[in-house]
């Protein structure tokens, strides 16, 4: 049996509170990140069409809106949304701190 264990708090955050764990976990295909977003934080619109990566956004705590192709999806803790590689997405936190788990793979 082979496994790798990591704690996201041991991984340096980029762009504020985004912790990329792919390398720390030695993942080959799967991208896995934890985002601790300040109140009223907004990510940049982007897609993953070039890489062919779909993503799943899971809201652990707080509140947020995920904009997918100009459609606003309000999220509550426990909600998960899968986004196709070619769709543009933008994540926005609500008026309180929010924590997300983001996973992506081809």
N, C-alpha and C positions, 0 to 999 in steps of 0.2 A: 504494500500500500504506500502511495506517495502523496504527500500533502505539503502545503505551505500555509503558515499562519501569520497574520499581520493585524495590527491594530491601527485604524486610520489616524488616530491621534499621534502616532509615531512617525507619520509621513508628513513632510513639509507641505503646507497648503500653497497653492498657486492662485493668483487672482482673488485673494481674500480667503475664502473658506473652502476651496475645492481641493480635495485630497484624492489624487489618482493612485489607485492601488494595483493597477495591472502589473507593473514591474515588480513591486514589492511582493506580490503573490506569485510571480513567475508565470503569469497567464500567457498562453500562446495566442488564443483567438478572442477571449473575453476581456472587454474593458469593464472595470468595476471602480466606481468612484463614490465618495461621500461628499455631499455639499452642505456646509453650514452657512445658510444665507442670513444676512442681516435684514432687519425690517425694510420693506420697500426696495429690496435689491432687484436688479434686472439683468439677466444674461443677454448676450448678443444673439440676434437671429442667425441661425446656421442650419446646414443640412450635412448629411454624410453620404451623398450620392456617389461621390468619387471613390470612397472607400467601400461602399456597399454595406455599411453598418446600420442595422436597425438598433434602436435604443428603447429601453424601458425606464421610465421615471416613476419612482415610488416615493410618496410623501410620508415620512416617518412622523413628523410633528410640525405644528404651525399651520399655515394656510398658504395657498399659492394659486397661480393661474399659469397654465401651459397654453401658449398660443401655437396652434398647428395649422399652417396654411391659412392664416387670418381667422381661424375659429378659436375663440377663447374657451378653455375648459377649466372650470373652477375645481380645485382639488382640496380634499379634506384628508386628514391623516388616515392612512390605510388604502388610499386610492393609488392605483398603478395605471399608467398609460403607455402603450407601445406606439412608437412612431416609426414609420417606414423610412428607409435611407434617403429617399429623394424629397421627402417633405421638409419644409422649413419649419423650425421650431424655435421658440423663445420662452424661457422660464422666468417667471416673476414671482417673488415672494410677497406675502401679504404684510399687514401692519405689525406682525410679530416675527421673531426669529423662527426660521424654518429649517428642518433637516431633511435632506433627500438622499436616496440611494439611486444611483444611475448605473445601469448595466447596458453594454452594447457589444454586438458581435456581428460578423457577416452571416 
